């Protein structure tokens, strides 16, 4: 339940205050709990229906002391759903009601996450009918389960959406907001729009690939993992401090590894399992204590091919300066990978591009000599810095390869 004390809100579980220290994702929940997290967020009911170590996910997570913001997927128009189609509306309502009925009595349920960015990427006032349907869905969820709040998650920009939600969606209990580089603008926007209901930061992290500089051929320039850690903290502090009594907590994105734009942009862990510095930052936020083993720090990088065009087969060099807080011995892995063939919107699934083998000529730990690929196209050079104790740092640069005669 949510307790309101003169506009200061508090989630309460079993009669006690519950401030959300959450992760977005369902993998590695034991690692999250060990680092002070107490909640996790999913997007659809199929996430809850998986099993971990032979147990249903909710049972497993509850045993770790974690509660779930259980996602109830609300369909997106860009995926072919129509809010004017009565049959589709009826099917969605029936599916959501059945999901709530199936899990409403589980002690691991914290809130219902009714929809994620279903307003679409090109939202205007012409789409306000979406909130009318969300209001009906929220009323239905509460009819089925009056004991858990309903949260709906939207993305930036907020202004028009908040005005329409104020008018069309009175059943909403918690406004969830997904925001990356723009997270720092949230408090001012909420004040300007006179928003007075509870808020959660439901996804946050580095600047998104749509928020950074791009090369002349359109490749986004990714921050290093060290730079991203500072962005996580800036976003969290800005929203927590700026929204005061409305703020119920947050879910950091993404607790696991994920290919979106690149293999390293959002994942707080590498595919090989090591954590990156965003995990260290959030561990300290959740516990007030620095982790015993922290990630290597990348302080500078130099790439002869950085954000530039080079000839096929040409010899290139790169150097990264990294230090380890505990002076652990570091290992450096250099990889050349093709650039994403397509950047999909809204976190839609992307396939990982291929790694190009046989290009590394010399690996001198923090230095590398490599050949540009023989096939023209867009590529990235990645470096992975590992300390041998489960911590890592990453950086990459895009570059373009052309035949020498065409340059």
PAGURO-256147 format. One record per residue (C-alpha): residue number from 0; x negated, y, z; residue in three letters. Coordinates in steps of 0.001 Angstrom, whole numbers, padded with zeros to 6 digits. Example, Ala and Ser with C-alpha at 12.3 -4.5 7.8 and 13.67 -1.06 7.14 Angstrom:
2
<rec n="0" x="-012300" y="-004500" z="007800" res="Ala"/>
<rec n="1" x="-013670" y="-001060" z="007140" res="Ser"/>
END
This chain:
407
<rec n="0" x="000000" y="000000" z="000000" res="Unk"/>
<rec n="1" x="-000945" y="003661" z="-000332" res="Unk"/>
<rec n="2" x="-000710" y="005960" z="002675" res="Unk"/>
<rec n="3" x="-000160" y="009671" z="002070" res="Unk"/>
<rec n="4" x="-001209" y="012076" z="004811" res="Unk"/>
<rec n="5" x="-000309" y="015517" z="003494" res="Unk"/>
<rec n="6" x="-001827" y="014896" z="000092" res="Unk"/>
<rec n="7" x="-004793" y="012870" z="001351" res="Unk"/>
<rec n="8" x="-004358" y="009317" z="000066" res="Unk"/>
<rec n="9" x="-005708" y="006037" z="001339" res="Unk"/>
<rec n="10" x="-005333" y="002461" z="000165" res="Unk"/>
<rec n="11" x="-004576" y="000130" z="003042" res="Unk"/>
<rec n="12" x="-005007" y="-003635" z="003116" res="Unk"/>
<rec n="13" x="-003791" y="-005674" z="006075" res="Unk"/>
<rec n="14" x="-003178" y="-002406" z="007875" res="Unk"/>
<rec n="15" x="-006767" y="-001182" z="007448" res="Unk"/>
<rec n="16" x="-008241" y="001490" z="005143" res="Unk"/>
<rec n="17" x="-009679" y="000088" z="001916" res="Unk"/>
<rec n="18" x="-012011" y="002307" z="-000108" res="Unk"/>
<rec n="19" x="-012704" y="000736" z="-003496" res="Unk"/>
<rec n="20" x="-016342" y="-000121" z="-004196" res="Unk"/>
<rec n="21" x="-015679" y="-001904" z="-007427" res="Unk"/>
<rec n="22" x="-017187" y="-003491" z="-010503" res="Unk"/>
<rec n="23" x="-015562" y="-003802" z="-013919" res="Unk"/>
<rec n="24" x="-015854" y="-007416" z="-015039" res="Unk"/>
<rec n="25" x="-015578" y="-010920" z="-013632" res="Unk"/>
<rec n="26" x="-019106" y="-012324" z="-013958" res="Unk"/>
<rec n="27" x="-021610" y="-012370" z="-011132" res="Unk"/>
<rec n="28" x="-019111" y="-011461" z="-008418" res="Unk"/>
<rec n="29" x="-021304" y="-013084" z="-005784" res="Unk"/>
<rec n="30" x="-024064" y="-010634" z="-006741" res="Unk"/>
<rec n="31" x="-021611" y="-007754" z="-006468" res="Unk"/>
<rec n="32" x="-020373" y="-008802" z="-003038" res="Unk"/>
<rec n="33" x="-023946" y="-009266" z="-001798" res="Unk"/>
<rec n="34" x="-024676" y="-005680" z="-002847" res="Unk"/>
<rec n="35" x="-021704" y="-004175" z="-001042" res="Unk"/>
<rec n="36" x="-018918" y="-004259" z="-003642" res="Unk"/>
<rec n="37" x="-015457" y="-005166" z="-002375" res="Unk"/>
<rec n="38" x="-013343" y="-005206" z="-005541" res="Unk"/>
<rec n="39" x="-013400" y="-006058" z="-009234" res="Unk"/>
<rec n="40" x="-011297" y="-004985" z="-012158" res="Unk"/>
<rec n="41" x="-009914" y="-007028" z="-015062" res="Unk"/>
<rec n="42" x="-008104" y="-005997" z="-018257" res="Unk"/>
<rec n="43" x="-005707" y="-008886" z="-018957" res="Unk"/>
<rec n="44" x="-004185" y="-011775" z="-017045" res="Unk"/>
<rec n="45" x="-006332" y="-014259" z="-018980" res="Unk"/>
<rec n="46" x="-009333" y="-012920" z="-017031" res="Unk"/>
<rec n="47" x="-007711" y="-014036" z="-013788" res="Unk"/>
<rec n="48" x="-006869" y="-017467" z="-015159" res="Unk"/>
<rec n="49" x="-010492" y="-018556" z="-015491" res="Unk"/>
<rec n="50" x="-012143" y="-020827" z="-012926" res="Unk"/>
<rec n="51" x="-015446" y="-020254" z="-011136" res="Unk"/>
<rec n="52" x="-017257" y="-023112" z="-009410" res="Unk"/>
<rec n="53" x="-014119" y="-025206" z="-009780" res="Unk"/>
<rec n="54" x="-011872" y="-022606" z="-008124" res="Unk"/>
<rec n="55" x="-009321" y="-020182" z="-009597" res="Unk"/>
<rec n="56" x="-011028" y="-016809" z="-009962" res="Unk"/>
<rec n="57" x="-008831" y="-015038" z="-007412" res="Unk"/>
<rec n="58" x="-009507" y="-017766" z="-004824" res="Unk"/>
<rec n="59" x="-013234" y="-017606" z="-005491" res="Unk"/>
<rec n="60" x="-013385" y="-013807" z="-005303" res="Unk"/>
<rec n="61" x="-011208" y="-013657" z="-002189" res="Unk"/>
<rec n="62" x="-013628" y="-016052" z="-000527" res="Unk"/>
<rec n="63" x="-016356" y="-013506" z="-001197" res="Unk"/>
<rec n="64" x="-014277" y="-010759" z="000431" res="Unk"/>
<rec n="65" x="-013337" y="-009154" z="-002894" res="Unk"/>
<rec n="66" x="-009904" y="-007917" z="-004004" res="Unk"/>
<rec n="67" x="-008797" y="-007513" z="-007601" res="Unk"/>
<rec n="68" x="-007309" y="-004736" z="-009655" res="Unk"/>
<rec n="69" x="-005449" y="-007278" z="-011777" res="Unk"/>
<rec n="70" x="-005170" y="-006139" z="-015370" res="Unk"/>
<rec n="71" x="-001793" y="-006434" z="-017096" res="Unk"/>
<rec n="72" x="-002601" y="-005827" z="-020741" res="Unk"/>
<rec n="73" x="-000338" y="-003308" z="-022483" res="Unk"/>
<rec n="74" x="-000628" y="-003554" z="-026249" res="Unk"/>
<rec n="75" x="-002255" y="-000874" z="-028424" res="Unk"/>
<rec n="76" x="-000717" y="000522" z="-031566" res="Unk"/>
<rec n="77" x="-004050" y="000310" z="-033363" res="Unk"/>
<rec n="78" x="-003847" y="-003472" z="-032900" res="Unk"/>
<rec n="79" x="-000461" y="-003630" z="-034645" res="Unk"/>
<rec n="80" x="001966" y="-003130" z="-031748" res="Unk"/>
<rec n="81" x="004993" y="-000882" z="-032281" res="Unk"/>
<rec n="82" x="006777" y="000888" z="-029435" res="Unk"/>
<rec n="83" x="009796" y="001134" z="-031725" res="Unk"/>
<rec n="84" x="010018" y="-002651" z="-032180" res="Unk"/>
<rec n="85" x="012561" y="-003990" z="-029672" res="Unk"/>
<rec n="86" x="011382" y="-007586" z="-030038" res="Unk"/>
<rec n="87" x="007765" y="-006677" z="-029325" res="Unk"/>
<rec n="88" x="008841" y="-004554" z="-026358" res="Unk"/>
<rec n="89" x="010937" y="-007421" z="-024945" res="Unk"/>
<rec n="90" x="008126" y="-009933" z="-025377" res="Unk"/>
<rec n="91" x="005654" y="-007628" z="-023636" res="Unk"/>
<rec n="92" x="007991" y="-007015" z="-020733" res="Unk"/>
<rec n="93" x="008623" y="-010732" z="-020288" res="Unk"/>
<rec n="94" x="004902" y="-011501" z="-020384" res="Unk"/>
<rec n="95" x="004058" y="-008846" z="-017812" res="Unk"/>
<rec n="96" x="006880" y="-009829" z="-015483" res="Unk"/>
<rec n="97" x="005778" y="-013476" z="-015610" res="Unk"/>
<rec n="98" x="002188" y="-012489" z="-014820" res="Unk"/>
<rec n="99" x="003235" y="-010447" z="-011799" res="Unk"/>
<rec n="100" x="005504" y="-013231" z="-010545" res="Unk"/>
<rec n="101" x="002670" y="-015749" z="-010845" res="Unk"/>
<rec n="102" x="000134" y="-013800" z="-008773" res="Unk"/>
<rec n="103" x="002042" y="-011331" z="-006579" res="Unk"/>
<rec n="104" x="001651" y="-013385" z="-003399" res="Unk"/>
<rec n="105" x="-002071" y="-014001" z="-003732" res="Unk"/>
<rec n="106" x="-004002" y="-012184" z="-000981" res="Unk"/>
<rec n="107" x="-006726" y="-011301" z="-003489" res="Unk"/>
<rec n="108" x="-004478" y="-008890" z="-005416" res="Unk"/>
<rec n="109" x="-005229" y="-005246" z="-004580" res="Unk"/>
<rec n="110" x="-003365" y="-003305" z="-007292" res="Unk"/>
<rec n="111" x="-001796" y="-003973" z="-010672" res="Unk"/>
<rec n="112" x="-003741" y="-002428" z="-013552" res="Unk"/>
<rec n="113" x="-000860" y="-001792" z="-015965" res="Unk"/>
<rec n="114" x="-002546" y="-000978" z="-019269" res="Unk"/>
<rec n="115" x="-005951" y="000241" z="-020362" res="Unk"/>
<rec n="116" x="-006291" y="003135" z="-022846" res="Unk"/>
<rec n="117" x="-003064" y="002039" z="-024572" res="Unk"/>
<rec n="118" x="-002405" y="005704" z="-025436" res="Unk"/>
<rec n="119" x="-004819" y="005302" z="-028343" res="Unk"/>
<rec n="120" x="-007746" y="007226" z="-029741" res="Unk"/>
<rec n="121" x="-005707" y="009873" z="-031561" res="Unk"/>
<rec n="122" x="-003213" y="010754" z="-028834" res="Unk"/>
<rec n="123" x="-000909" y="013742" z="-029359" res="Unk"/>
<rec n="124" x="002416" y="014795" z="-027865" res="Unk"/>
<rec n="125" x="004049" y="012686" z="-030582" res="Unk"/>
<rec n="126" x="002949" y="009602" z="-028642" res="Unk"/>
<rec n="127" x="004716" y="010503" z="-025381" res="Unk"/>
<rec n="128" x="007123" y="007573" z="-025875" res="Unk"/>
<rec n="129" x="004274" y="005360" z="-024625" res="Unk"/>
<rec n="130" x="004697" y="006804" z="-021117" res="Unk"/>
<rec n="131" x="008449" y="006194" z="-021212" res="Unk"/>
<rec n="132" x="007759" y="002508" z="-021802" res="Unk"/>
<rec n="133" x="004988" y="002449" z="-019183" res="Unk"/>
<rec n="134" x="007482" y="003904" z="-016718" res="Unk"/>
<rec n="135" x="009913" y="001085" z="-017485" res="Unk"/>
<rec n="136" x="007143" y="-001469" z="-017115" res="Unk"/>
<rec n="137" x="006027" y="000010" z="-013787" res="Unk"/>
<rec n="138" x="009601" y="-000033" z="-012501" res="Unk"/>
<rec n="139" x="009849" y="-003688" z="-013519" res="Unk"/>
<rec n="140" x="006538" y="-004568" z="-011836" res="Unk"/>
<rec n="141" x="007651" y="-002922" z="-008592" res="Unk"/>
<rec n="142" x="010988" y="-004705" z="-008769" res="Unk"/>
<rec n="143" x="009121" y="-007993" z="-009014" res="Unk"/>
<rec n="144" x="006473" y="-006998" z="-006464" res="Unk"/>
<rec n="145" x="007093" y="-004005" z="-004187" res="Unk"/>
<rec n="146" x="003921" y="-004687" z="-002158" res="Unk"/>
<rec n="147" x="001165" y="-003643" z="-004559" res="Unk"/>
<rec n="148" x="000639" y="-000242" z="-006217" res="Unk"/>
<rec n="149" x="000718" y="000229" z="-009984" res="Unk"/>
<rec n="150" x="-002270" y="001869" z="-011690" res="Unk"/>
<rec n="151" x="-002496" y="002809" z="-015360" res="Unk"/>
<rec n="152" x="-005850" y="003586" z="-016947" res="Unk"/>
<rec n="153" x="-006377" y="006310" z="-019539" res="Unk"/>
<rec n="154" x="-009425" y="007739" z="-021290" res="Unk"/>
<rec n="155" x="-010661" y="011274" z="-021905" res="Unk"/>
<rec n="156" x="-009549" y="013837" z="-022979" res="Unk"/>
<rec n="157" x="-007005" y="014166" z="-020175" res="Unk"/>
<rec n="158" x="-005115" y="017434" z="-020510" res="Unk"/>
<rec n="159" x="-002269" y="016516" z="-022860" res="Unk"/>
<rec n="160" x="-001938" y="013023" z="-021432" res="Unk"/>
<rec n="161" x="-001627" y="014258" z="-017851" res="Unk"/>
<rec n="162" x="001087" y="016728" z="-018784" res="Unk"/>
<rec n="163" x="003074" y="013995" z="-020499" res="Unk"/>
<rec n="164" x="002527" y="011521" z="-017664" res="Unk"/>
<rec n="165" x="003806" y="014119" z="-015198" res="Unk"/>
<rec n="166" x="007015" y="014342" z="-017220" res="Unk"/>
<rec n="167" x="007538" y="010793" z="-018449" res="Unk"/>
<rec n="168" x="005862" y="008486" z="-015920" res="Unk"/>
<rec n="169" x="007061" y="009187" z="-012358" res="Unk"/>
<rec n="170" x="006700" y="005503" z="-011343" res="Unk"/>
<rec n="171" x="002903" y="005672" z="-011647" res="Unk"/>
<rec n="172" x="001145" y="005255" z="-008274" res="Unk"/>
<rec n="173" x="-002525" y="005614" z="-009258" res="Unk"/>
<rec n="174" x="-004090" y="007278" z="-012276" res="Unk"/>
<rec n="175" x="-007141" y="005317" z="-013441" res="Unk"/>
<rec n="176" x="-009611" y="007206" z="-015621" res="Unk"/>
<rec n="177" x="-012297" y="005745" z="-017872" res="Unk"/>
<rec n="178" x="-015013" y="008339" z="-018419" res="Unk"/>
<rec n="179" x="-018694" y="008375" z="-019248" res="Unk"/>
<rec n="180" x="-020608" y="011542" z="-020103" res="Unk"/>
<rec n="181" x="-017410" y="013541" z="-019633" res="Unk"/>
<rec n="182" x="-016731" y="012239" z="-016114" res="Unk"/>
<rec n="183" x="-018058" y="015421" z="-014538" res="Unk"/>
<rec n="184" x="-015164" y="017368" z="-016117" res="Unk"/>
<rec n="185" x="-012457" y="015303" z="-014420" res="Unk"/>
<rec n="186" x="-012046" y="017302" z="-011186" res="Unk"/>
<rec n="187" x="-011608" y="020643" z="-012968" res="Unk"/>
<rec n="188" x="-009098" y="019147" z="-015383" res="Unk"/>
<rec n="189" x="-007032" y="017563" z="-012622" res="Unk"/>
<rec n="190" x="-006939" y="020863" z="-010743" res="Unk"/>
<rec n="191" x="-006011" y="022804" z="-013857" res="Unk"/>
<rec n="192" x="-003137" y="020409" z="-014584" res="Unk"/>
<rec n="193" x="-002039" y="020381" z="-010906" res="Unk"/>
<rec n="194" x="-002384" y="016624" z="-010625" res="Unk"/>
<rec n="195" x="-001472" y="015502" z="-007102" res="Unk"/>
<rec n="196" x="-001287" y="011700" z="-007184" res="Unk"/>
<rec n="197" x="-004100" y="009243" z="-006284" res="Unk"/>
<rec n="198" x="-006985" y="008752" z="-008708" res="Unk"/>
<rec n="199" x="-009562" y="006061" z="-009389" res="Unk"/>
<rec n="200" x="-012589" y="006175" z="-011661" res="Unk"/>
<rec n="201" x="-012006" y="002872" z="-013429" res="Unk"/>
<rec n="202" x="-014948" y="002828" z="-015843" res="Unk"/>
<rec n="203" x="-018050" y="004989" z="-015667" res="Unk"/>
<rec n="204" x="-021695" y="004761" z="-016543" res="Unk"/>
<rec n="205" x="-024048" y="006202" z="-019164" res="Unk"/>
<rec n="206" x="-023061" y="008596" z="-021914" res="Unk"/>
<rec n="207" x="-021107" y="006738" z="-024550" res="Unk"/>
<rec n="208" x="-022439" y="006210" z="-028045" res="Unk"/>
<rec n="209" x="-019972" y="008893" z="-029190" res="Unk"/>
<rec n="210" x="-021449" y="011425" z="-026712" res="Unk"/>
<rec n="211" x="-025146" y="011344" z="-027649" res="Unk"/>
<rec n="212" x="-027282" y="012683" z="-030479" res="Unk"/>
<rec n="213" x="-027516" y="010715" z="-033703" res="Unk"/>
<rec n="214" x="-030139" y="010182" z="-036360" res="Unk"/>
<rec n="215" x="-029636" y="011511" z="-039875" res="Unk"/>
<rec n="216" x="-028274" y="008085" z="-040853" res="Unk"/>
<rec n="217" x="-025791" y="008053" z="-037966" res="Unk"/>
<rec n="218" x="-027476" y="005797" z="-035392" res="Unk"/>
<rec n="219" x="-026764" y="006918" z="-031792" res="Unk"/>
<rec n="220" x="-029786" y="007583" z="-029578" res="Unk"/>
<rec n="221" x="-029579" y="005487" z="-026409" res="Unk"/>
<rec n="222" x="-030911" y="006732" z="-023050" res="Unk"/>
<rec n="223" x="-033398" y="004532" z="-021189" res="Unk"/>
<rec n="224" x="-032116" y="002405" z="-018315" res="Unk"/>
<rec n="225" x="-033885" y="004805" z="-015932" res="Unk"/>
<rec n="226" x="-032023" y="007776" z="-017404" res="Unk"/>
<rec n="227" x="-028727" y="005876" z="-017309" res="Unk"/>
<rec n="228" x="-029040" y="005202" z="-013575" res="Unk"/>
<rec n="229" x="-029035" y="008945" z="-012914" res="Unk"/>
<rec n="230" x="-025944" y="009311" z="-015126" res="Unk"/>
<rec n="231" x="-024073" y="006673" z="-013092" res="Unk"/>
<rec n="232" x="-024797" y="008565" z="-009897" res="Unk"/>
<rec n="233" x="-023920" y="011968" z="-011378" res="Unk"/>
<rec n="234" x="-020558" y="010707" z="-012644" res="Unk"/>
<rec n="235" x="-019670" y="009011" z="-009375" res="Unk"/>
<rec n="236" x="-020653" y="011953" z="-007185" res="Unk"/>
<rec n="237" x="-018873" y="014491" z="-009398" res="Unk"/>
<rec n="238" x="-015526" y="012677" z="-009289" res="Unk"/>
<rec n="239" x="-015726" y="011556" z="-005671" res="Unk"/>
<rec n="240" x="-016696" y="014982" z="-004373" res="Unk"/>
<rec n="241" x="-014513" y="016941" z="-006749" res="Unk"/>
<rec n="242" x="-011191" y="015142" z="-006278" res="Unk"/>
<rec n="243" x="-011145" y="015119" z="-002476" res="Unk"/>
<rec n="244" x="-008214" y="013338" z="-000898" res="Unk"/>
<rec n="245" x="-006942" y="011996" z="-004236" res="Unk"/>
<rec n="246" x="-009915" y="009686" z="-004734" res="Unk"/>
<rec n="247" x="-009424" y="006017" z="-003838" res="Unk"/>
<rec n="248" x="-012674" y="004636" z="-005255" res="Unk"/>
<rec n="249" x="-014246" y="003416" z="-008470" res="Unk"/>
<rec n="250" x="-015192" y="000533" z="-010761" res="Unk"/>
<rec n="251" x="-018615" y="000704" z="-012365" res="Unk"/>
<rec n="252" x="-018999" y="-000480" z="-015975" res="Unk"/>
<rec n="253" x="-020173" y="-003052" z="-016979" res="Unk"/>
<rec n="254" x="-020981" y="-005648" z="-014332" res="Unk"/>
<rec n="255" x="-022629" y="-008165" z="-016630" res="Unk"/>
<rec n="256" x="-024187" y="-008066" z="-020088" res="Unk"/>
<rec n="257" x="-022231" y="-006834" z="-023083" res="Unk"/>
<rec n="258" x="-022966" y="-005978" z="-026682" res="Unk"/>
<rec n="259" x="-021335" y="-002647" z="-027413" res="Unk"/>
<rec n="260" x="-023288" y="-000328" z="-029717" res="Unk"/>
<rec n="261" x="-026434" y="-002201" z="-028602" res="Unk"/>
<rec n="262" x="-027161" y="-005182" z="-026316" res="Unk"/>
<rec n="263" x="-028321" y="-002814" z="-023562" res="Unk"/>
<rec n="264" x="-026076" y="000252" z="-023655" res="Unk"/>
<rec n="265" x="-023513" y="-000658" z="-020986" res="Unk"/>
<rec n="266" x="-024560" y="-003931" z="-019379" res="Unk"/>
<rec n="267" x="-025877" y="-003564" z="-015838" res="Unk"/>
<rec n="268" x="-027655" y="-006883" z="-016326" res="Unk"/>
<rec n="269" x="-029677" y="-008196" z="-019244" res="Unk"/>
<rec n="270" x="-028569" y="-011317" z="-021068" res="Unk"/>
<rec n="271" x="-031535" y="-013016" z="-019391" res="Unk"/>
<rec n="272" x="-030062" y="-012131" z="-015969" res="Unk"/>
<rec n="273" x="-032227" y="-009311" z="-014643" res="Unk"/>
<rec n="274" x="-030551" y="-006225" z="-013166" res="Unk"/>
<rec n="275" x="-031314" y="-002724" z="-014393" res="Unk"/>
<rec n="276" x="-031521" y="000499" z="-012393" res="Unk"/>
<rec n="277" x="-027782" y="001258" z="-012462" res="Unk"/>
<rec n="278" x="-027340" y="-001725" z="-010108" res="Unk"/>
<rec n="279" x="-029856" y="-000231" z="-007676" res="Unk"/>
<rec n="280" x="-028036" y="003119" z="-007715" res="Unk"/>
<rec n="281" x="-024633" y="001569" z="-007024" res="Unk"/>
<rec n="282" x="-026027" y="-000735" z="-004333" res="Unk"/>
<rec n="283" x="-027255" y="002331" z="-002466" res="Unk"/>
<rec n="284" x="-023910" y="004089" z="-002999" res="Unk"/>
<rec n="285" x="-021987" y="001093" z="-001617" res="Unk"/>
<rec n="286" x="-024262" y="000258" z="001315" res="Unk"/>
<rec n="287" x="-026229" y="003428" z="002054" res="Unk"/>
<rec n="288" x="-029423" y="001349" z="001818" res="Unk"/>
<rec n="289" x="-031903" y="001031" z="-001032" res="Unk"/>
<rec n="290" x="-032336" y="-002518" z="-002336" res="Unk"/>
<rec n="291" x="-035535" y="-004232" z="-001254" res="Unk"/>
<rec n="292" x="-036624" y="-004864" z="-004820" res="Unk"/>
<rec n="293" x="-035968" y="-002026" z="-007224" res="Unk"/>
<rec n="294" x="-036199" y="-001875" z="-010978" res="Unk"/>
<rec n="295" x="-039214" y="-000631" z="-012909" res="Unk"/>
<rec n="296" x="-039081" y="003044" z="-013839" res="Unk"/>
<rec n="297" x="-039710" y="004202" z="-017408" res="Unk"/>
<rec n="298" x="-041264" y="007672" z="-017303" res="Unk"/>
<rec n="299" x="-042229" y="008235" z="-020932" res="Unk"/>
<rec n="300" x="-042100" y="006600" z="-024351" res="Unk"/>
<rec n="301" x="-043835" y="007313" z="-027636" res="Unk"/>
<rec n="302" x="-042845" y="005629" z="-030881" res="Unk"/>
<rec n="303" x="-044453" y="006271" z="-034261" res="Unk"/>
<rec n="304" x="-041158" y="005225" z="-035886" res="Unk"/>
<rec n="305" x="-038850" y="007004" z="-033455" res="Unk"/>
<rec n="306" x="-035668" y="008222" z="-035179" res="Unk"/>
<rec n="307" x="-037548" y="008441" z="-038455" res="Unk"/>
<rec n="308" x="-037880" y="006747" z="-041839" res="Unk"/>
<rec n="309" x="-040789" y="004374" z="-042509" res="Unk"/>
<rec n="310" x="-041860" y="002197" z="-045421" res="Unk"/>
<rec n="311" x="-041170" y="-001526" z="-045648" res="Unk"/>
<rec n="312" x="-044052" y="-003513" z="-044160" res="Unk"/>
<rec n="313" x="-045800" y="-000443" z="-042745" res="Unk"/>
<rec n="314" x="-047695" y="-000773" z="-039465" res="Unk"/>
<rec n="315" x="-046115" y="001105" z="-036547" res="Unk"/>
<rec n="316" x="-047040" y="001654" z="-032918" res="Unk"/>
<rec n="317" x="-045230" y="002334" z="-029665" res="Unk"/>
<rec n="318" x="-046176" y="002984" z="-026050" res="Unk"/>
<rec n="319" x="-044106" y="002999" z="-022890" res="Unk"/>
<rec n="320" x="-045251" y="004211" z="-019477" res="Unk"/>
<rec n="321" x="-043548" y="002306" z="-016669" res="Unk"/>
<rec n="322" x="-044168" y="001891" z="-012952" res="Unk"/>
<rec n="323" x="-042773" y="-000530" z="-010432" res="Unk"/>
<rec n="324" x="-041632" y="000758" z="-007008" res="Unk"/>
<rec n="325" x="-043105" y="-002288" z="-005247" res="Unk"/>
<rec n="326" x="-046166" y="-002455" z="-007510" res="Unk"/>
<rec n="327" x="-045016" y="-005784" z="-008919" res="Unk"/>
<rec n="328" x="-046843" y="-006987" z="-012021" res="Unk"/>
<rec n="329" x="-044782" y="-006051" z="-015070" res="Unk"/>
<rec n="330" x="-044247" y="-007945" z="-018298" res="Unk"/>
<rec n="331" x="-043333" y="-006151" z="-021538" res="Unk"/>
<rec n="332" x="-041251" y="-007750" z="-024287" res="Unk"/>
<rec n="333" x="-040883" y="-005968" z="-027642" res="Unk"/>
<rec n="334" x="-038105" y="-006874" z="-030070" res="Unk"/>
<rec n="335" x="-037022" y="-005551" z="-033474" res="Unk"/>
<rec n="336" x="-033308" y="-005895" z="-034148" res="Unk"/>
<rec n="337" x="-031059" y="-004815" z="-036993" res="Unk"/>
<rec n="338" x="-028819" y="-001843" z="-036282" res="Unk"/>
<rec n="339" x="-025134" y="-002421" z="-035579" res="Unk"/>
<rec n="340" x="-023277" y="-002848" z="-038863" res="Unk"/>
<rec n="341" x="-020137" y="-001308" z="-037349" res="Unk"/>
<rec n="342" x="-019390" y="000718" z="-034226" res="Unk"/>
<rec n="343" x="-015898" y="-000324" z="-033169" res="Unk"/>
<rec n="344" x="-013601" y="001980" z="-031173" res="Unk"/>
<rec n="345" x="-012394" y="001583" z="-027607" res="Unk"/>
<rec n="346" x="-014709" y="-001248" z="-026618" res="Unk"/>
<rec n="347" x="-013343" y="-003671" z="-029230" res="Unk"/>
<rec n="348" x="-015510" y="-006754" z="-029696" res="Unk"/>
<rec n="349" x="-018681" y="-006319" z="-031747" res="Unk"/>
<rec n="350" x="-020991" y="-009029" z="-033035" res="Unk"/>
<rec n="351" x="-024646" y="-008799" z="-032071" res="Unk"/>
<rec n="352" x="-026886" y="-008022" z="-035063" res="Unk"/>
<rec n="353" x="-029820" y="-010357" z="-035764" res="Unk"/>
<rec n="354" x="-033275" y="-010122" z="-034227" res="Unk"/>
<rec n="355" x="-036047" y="-009914" z="-036838" res="Unk"/>
<rec n="356" x="-038842" y="-012361" z="-035944" res="Unk"/>
<rec n="357" x="-042525" y="-012262" z="-036874" res="Unk"/>
<rec n="358" x="-043022" y="-008488" z="-036793" res="Unk"/>
<rec n="359" x="-045001" y="-008060" z="-033545" res="Unk"/>
<rec n="360" x="-048711" y="-007913" z="-034392" res="Unk"/>
<rec n="361" x="-050162" y="-006944" z="-030995" res="Unk"/>
<rec n="362" x="-048542" y="-006794" z="-027547" res="Unk"/>
<rec n="363" x="-050771" y="-004937" z="-025147" res="Unk"/>
<rec n="364" x="-048217" y="-004852" z="-022341" res="Unk"/>
<rec n="365" x="-047161" y="-001203" z="-022484" res="Unk"/>
<rec n="366" x="-048351" y="-000880" z="-026075" res="Unk"/>
<rec n="367" x="-047231" y="-002654" z="-029238" res="Unk"/>
<rec n="368" x="-048278" y="-002766" z="-032865" res="Unk"/>
<rec n="369" x="-045594" y="-004044" z="-035234" res="Unk"/>
<rec n="370" x="-044704" y="-004214" z="-038898" res="Unk"/>
<rec n="371" x="-041622" y="-002539" z="-040269" res="Unk"/>
<rec n="372" x="-039209" y="-005146" z="-041660" res="Unk"/>
<rec n="373" x="-039596" y="-006086" z="-045338" res="Unk"/>
<rec n="374" x="-035931" y="-005397" z="-046064" res="Unk"/>
<rec n="375" x="-034702" y="-001792" z="-046242" res="Unk"/>
<rec n="376" x="-032085" y="-000832" z="-043691" res="Unk"/>
<rec n="377" x="-031481" y="000497" z="-040193" res="Unk"/>
<rec n="378" x="-033215" y="-001137" z="-037216" res="Unk"/>
<rec n="379" x="-034136" y="-000614" z="-033567" res="Unk"/>
<rec n="380" x="-037267" y="-001356" z="-031593" res="Unk"/>
<rec n="381" x="-036471" y="-002494" z="-028047" res="Unk"/>
<rec n="382" x="-038751" y="-002847" z="-025047" res="Unk"/>
<rec n="383" x="-037817" y="-004885" z="-021973" res="Unk"/>
<rec n="384" x="-039923" y="-004320" z="-018854" res="Unk"/>
<rec n="385" x="-039545" y="-007067" z="-016217" res="Unk"/>
<rec n="386" x="-041051" y="-007253" z="-012735" res="Unk"/>
<rec n="387" x="-040764" y="-011037" z="-012321" res="Unk"/>
<rec n="388" x="-038399" y="-010616" z="-009360" res="Unk"/>
<rec n="389" x="-035072" y="-010172" z="-011116" res="Unk"/>
<rec n="390" x="-035376" y="-006475" z="-012000" res="Unk"/>
<rec n="391" x="-035941" y="-004823" z="-015368" res="Unk"/>
<rec n="392" x="-035982" y="-001603" z="-017382" res="Unk"/>
<rec n="393" x="-035104" y="-001059" z="-021050" res="Unk"/>
<rec n="394" x="-035587" y="001469" z="-023816" res="Unk"/>
<rec n="395" x="-035101" y="001474" z="-027572" res="Unk"/>
<rec n="396" x="-035340" y="003709" z="-030606" res="Unk"/>
<rec n="397" x="-033565" y="003541" z="-033972" res="Unk"/>
<rec n="398" x="-035553" y="003753" z="-037195" res="Unk"/>
<rec n="399" x="-034810" y="003477" z="-040905" res="Unk"/>
<rec n="400" x="-036781" y="001380" z="-043375" res="Unk"/>
<rec n="401" x="-037010" y="002228" z="-047075" res="Unk"/>
<rec n="402" x="-039155" y="000995" z="-049941" res="Unk"/>
<rec n="403" x="-042279" y="003136" z="-050253" res="Unk"/>
<rec n="404" x="-041350" y="004208" z="-053792" res="Unk"/>
<rec n="405" x="-037996" y="005620" z="-052621" res="Unk"/>
<rec n="406" x="-039480" y="007793" z="-049893" res="Unk"/>
END
